[in-house]
Structures are given as C-alpha cells and as structure tokens.
Amino acid sequence: MANQVGIGIIGAGVIGQIHAFALGGIEEAKIVAVADIREDAGRELAEKTGAQWYSSIEEVLANPEVEVVTLATPSGLHPEQAILAAKAGKHIITEKPMAISGEGATKMINAAKEAGVHLAVIFQNRLTPDVLKVKRAIEAGYLGKPVFGNGYCHWHRTQEYYDANGGWRGTWALDGGGALINQSIHTIDILQWLLGPVDTVAAHAATLNHDIETEDAASASLRFKSGALGVIQGTTALDDSDPVKVDILGTAGHVRMENNQVVSWKGTHDLDDSLLTDEDRALSDGWRADERFGEPHRRQMQRMLQAFANGTEPPFPGEEARKAVDLILAIYESDRTGTRVSVPHQES
C-alpha cells in the first residue's frame, strides 16, 4: 500500500460517522469514498470527509484509489459485502458483530484468505490497559484457579432507537438478534477472551420492554473449558444504563471491571503496568480514561492499517472475532431448544 491508504466507508449512519471520525485522525488514512443508498446521508458524510459519494458498494470497489473498506452497515449485510470486497482485492475492516451466523463468518474468513487480503473486526475495548493487565494477570496465575467469570450489560434503549433507520435493529435478518449480539457483544468478547473458551451454555431470553422480533433481555449460565463457571446477562429493557461489568473470581483473588477499568482487585501480586507486554503497550498507547466514543476505534484502526501495510496479523482477525459470535449463537440456540448447548470452536 502507498504511504497514505485510500479508504472506502460503507454506510453513512451513526457507525459510519464514527469510522470517519476515527480515520480522520490517522495520518496514514485518506477517506476517498463513502457509499450509502440514502443520498442525503451519503453525500453529507462524503462532503465532511472530502470523499466521493457512491450509491453502492460495487461503485466503491471499482475505485482504484480504495485499498481498504470499512463496513458500517447492518450486521446481516457484512458477509455479502466482505466477500465482494475480498474479491475486489480490498482489505476489510468490519464492525462487530462480523456476521450473524456461523456460516456467514466462515464465508468471510475464507473469502479473505482466498483473495490474499486481511479481514479485521472492531473490538476496541480489548485495547484498554486495564483489560490487558487483567488478561496477563490471569495468565500469570495471580487469581489462582478461575472459579467464576461473569459479564453484565444492563442498558436502556428506547423504542425509537429500534424504530430508527428503517427499523433494522432488533430484527433477525439484519441485526441477528437483540441485546446480546448488538449491545452486549463487547462484554461477552472480553469475558471469553479473559477466561478462555466456553464449553457449554444454558440460557433463557425474552422480549420484555420493546416491540421487536428479538430479545431485549437474556441470561446464560456458562461452563468454561477450564472448568470455571459463569453468567452472562444482557438487556436493553431497563429504565437506565449501568456500567458494563466483568467479574473474575478465582481461588486466590478476584477482580471487577466497570466500563473496562478495574474498580476492585485482590490477587497474589499487584496489578500494575509491569504485566504489559511490548505489544500490549503498543495496542493501548494513547488511551485516556476520558476519551470520547470513536477514539478507541482510531487506535485500533491505526494498528489495523499498519498491519495491512506490513503484512502482519491485525487486531483482530476474523478467526478471533468470530468466537464471541459463536458463543452468542449457542446462547440463542439454548433458549430456542430449552437445552444445554455446546459452543463450537474453530482454529484461530
């Protein structure tokens, strides 16, 4: 790739604007194209970024200046769009969830491999220093043997939120689910990343406070492959939003994180910066407690673009990002069937 990478943003909604904000602060990035079938929204974002507006992803992919596309579209569209981009020889950055089915995730990964391009997924919360320190502390045994791992995303969303932009949120076809796969996926991803693969789940889901197809509340009981147990709760049905929480409890200590920052720690050693690897420091470089939404995207996207240019693995490739999707899909299956479900595991 050239010194300044040509970017095409697919989708000019809220997340497309976040991608534009993030990329606008990366010296190596140049937004050259914006695609959205809504002309007003597409043109507005294109004008703000000095890019060309297109009505379709196909037109963006035909632009030789575009080397990387970012997918900021409804989740159910990601596989088809990623496959088109891969076939056109473009590297792909996609919002979470990367797909809403295991088949879709597999097709995306295979298409990128066959085309020799990178596929990377936004999971910016992993790049928080405290999350990285907790990961290293667990690996070093500072909490002893893990006993419980719990993740809670207790949020509020209005009916207007679900009705906006054509009402794609909270639909099976385009959102792939509700409170779990859209809002709670970051918390679920961090939990399974910290404690390792989940073996089985038993779950219940319900729609309690919105007029949508999918769940606005779900609770799952987990058994990790390590033998540890845990809970995932995700909802958008509450009257207000609480900080997202992750609790890890072991035989020698415990940790609680709220909004990806440690608020309580007890372990065999102090939790300090000495735990961080050189790669961890690079990934979290520039983090601030008061950073606005979009700045963590910028840090991750910058490292993605550097990896694309260097031919190295970006944070985070499709094989890694699909783990949270596979876990959520197993939770949905458990609720549908009323049975305990094994979580599939692919090589990463």
ABEGO torsion letter per residue (X at the ends): XBABBBBBBBEABAAAAAAAAAAAABAABBBABBBBABAAAAAAAAAAAGBBBBABAAAAAABAABABBBBABBAAAAAAAAAAAAAAGBBBBBBOBABABAAAAAAAAAAAAAAGBBBBBBBAAAABAAAAAAAAAAAAGAAEBBABBBBBBBBBBBAAAAABGGGABGBAAAAGEBAAAAAAAAAAAAAAAAAEBBABBBBBBBBAABBBABBABBBBBBBBAAGBBBBBBBBAABABBBBBBBBBBBAAEBBBBBGGBBABBBBABBBBAAABBAAAAAAABGBBAABBBGAAAAAAAAAAAAAAAAGBBBOBBAAAAAAAAAAAAAAAAAAAAGBBBBBBBBBX
